[in-house]
């Protein structure tokens, strides 16, 4: 069994790369611009995007305990040492994305009051190390099989140690995933990130990593896992991070009319050239990244140099890609290709396809919602050709 790493020192200031785009100081939220996202397959820890709903909690690793309870035969209370001694350490490369990624494009259609103004900076990829959630659930007496819909114990609910304030209440950020997903080998309880101890702002000492799902389900500073009949009643599962019908406003929102967000949608992002760049007319190299949800790998990326009137197929590159045994599409893929641009203002477009044949909508207007979630419209960059 792997030894526990020396815990990182909790700093008063969150140490991040100076080029990180900061969207909010308190609580701290920000992410890397596309050019830095594309600079390396694994996002360095100081560039990995941060989505917090409360200040980072200071957690004593010596007294920390993870509780596994609910509809289990053997409830567990585990220290970090218990995890290291009882369970086999595994690693997985996975992309995480906030559901609010590219929200500014939706805000340009209609206002999104009270929502964090993410541009394209809320997605990153890391090499995670820790223990399979399925192994803990098996130790607690949960059968190692997917629970049928409607079963008594059909969800795994998580709660973190942060203190979030909403509507006069203080509680830990939480959420849940179907038990069938929780029992898959890719869902981890991670204590390491890119070979280093998990930084405090990313969930030290332990976080959930749910590949293929929106980032909100990868609960940080996790302290309790409850196996239960229904999905979590935590505010961030039962009210927020839901997809509301068209026409809904903050005043008319009824959670019963919305559905919980889970799997990510297929998407792409142009990293180079940058918006507003001046480039030489003629062949222009376009580089970017693409990813999909639910373990479906990206199958193809198309590029257009004339706003979507004509298309070429991009190359999916293998540079820097890390393979996992039994790997599915848990991590982004890089792409590149050449489009020919005439002089003047031009619009470069990218769209991705996954192995199930899913692709991206043409416009964010087609997926607009009052929370600004799940914008996976074509990636567009306008440049000036000289």
Secondary structure as UniProt FT lines:
FT   TURN            18..19
FT   STRAND          21..24
FT   TURN            25..28
FT   STRAND          29..31
FT   HELIX           34..37
FT   TURN            38..39
FT   TURN            45..47
FT   STRAND          50..51
FT   TURN            61..63
FT   STRAND          66..70
FT   STRAND          76..78
FT   HELIX           80..86
FT   STRAND          89..97
FT   TURN            99..102
FT   HELIX           103..107
FT   TURN            108..109
FT   TURN            113..114
FT   STRAND          123..132
FT   HELIX           133..139
FT   TURN            140..141
FT   TURN            149..150
FT   STRAND          155..160
FT   STRAND          164..166
FT   TURN            167..168
FT   STRAND          169..171
FT   STRAND          174..178
FT   HELIX           179..182
FT   TURN            185..186
FT   STRAND          188..193
FT   TURN            194..195
FT   STRAND          196..197
FT   HELIX           200..202
FT   TURN            203..205
FT   STRAND          207..209
FT   TURN            211..212
FT   HELIX           215..217
FT   STRAND          222..228
FT   HELIX           235..238
FT   STRAND          242..243
FT   TURN            246..247
FT   TURN            250..252
FT   HELIX           255..257
FT   STRAND          259..260
FT   STRAND          267..272
FT   TURN            275..276
FT   STRAND          278..279
FT   STRAND          282..291
FT   TURN            294..295
FT   STRAND          298..304
FT   TURN            307..308
FT   STRAND          312..313
FT   STRAND          315..317
FT   TURN            319..320
FT   TURN            325..326
FT   STRAND          333..341
FT   STRAND          344..354
FT   TURN            355..356
FT   HELIX           364..366
FT   TURN            370..371
FT   STRAND          379..385
//
